[in-house]
Amino acid sequence: MPLTPEQEWTLVACGLVAHADGILKEGECDQVLAMIDERLSPEDQHTWVAMVSSSEALEDHLRELPPILPLFHEPLLERAWAMALADGDVDEVELKVVERIAEMIGAAPEDLSAWRD
């Protein structure tokens, strides 16, 4: 069973946040990998694990993602923000990734600020 567009956006966004500071820490990696749906075929799981391991592959996939409904903006950005907080310290570069994702999906900056709090 393939991932929904919302699940793909969440995986890609969280993966990019995890890679943002240039160091994919164990806790961040574990959180992203835990999001990979166990209902996926082993082949699809392998594809996603490989993609999450590479910021370049994530960036490539990000450009191909279809838009998601506004209903899913808040949960997506909350998960991305939680990933930024995973190591206990939000770097400016992680914040910029979350802001870029918010802009790409059309979320208002004031909504992002509210959802982060």
Buried (B, 14 or more C-beta within 10 A) or exposed (E): EEBEBBBBBBBBBBBBBBBBBEEBEEEBBEBBBEBBBEEBEEEBBEBBEEBBBBBEBBEEBBEEBEEBEEEBBBBBBBBBBEBBEBBEEBBEEBBEBBBBBBEBBEBEEEBBEEBBE
